[in-house]
Amino acid sequence: MRHVLFAAALLAAAPAFAQSPSIQVDLPWARATAPNAKAGGVFMTLTDSGAPDKLVAASSPVAGMVEVHRTVNENGVMKMLPVDAIELAPGTKVILAPGGYHVMLMDLKRQLKQGETFPLTLSFAKAAPVTVMVKVEAPGASGPGHDMHSMPGMTTAPKP
Ligand SMILES: [Cu+2]
């Protein structure tokens, strides 16, 4: 009971958009999904301004399960593989983008519609969890706020 109250106090103290002191999350975005799709990708830029850390997990009310994935090219075939963690080094940006690392929403509870936002909580090995609002872009978007000139799919290379 004690730690439940403690957790509640922490939540009350942290505004919804609070950033943890050492990990900054910029421009979190997702691709809109088809009406019955069960999975969707979330992308963002992580900047570690503190100690070495790792992104170890994520969760969202829109998904039954969330994994951290990496897209790899195996003999010309693009595959997504779950990873245990994404290493974060101080002073270094890690870009989660189509074709590379991404947060995978699985067992989606509803369609992600372009223009809306949804919360995503990122958990780190050391830093406090960070909850961000993820902006839903077009189904084939290649980046946050970009036009939809790219082909749909998880394999599109990010545009600068
Ligand atoms: Cu994936």
Boltz pocket constraint, residues with backbone or C-beta under 6 A from the ligand:
constraints:
  - pocket:
      binder: B
      contacts: [[A, 41], [A, 69], [A, 70], [A, 80], [A, 81], [A, 102], [A, 103], [A, 104]]
      max_distance: 6.0
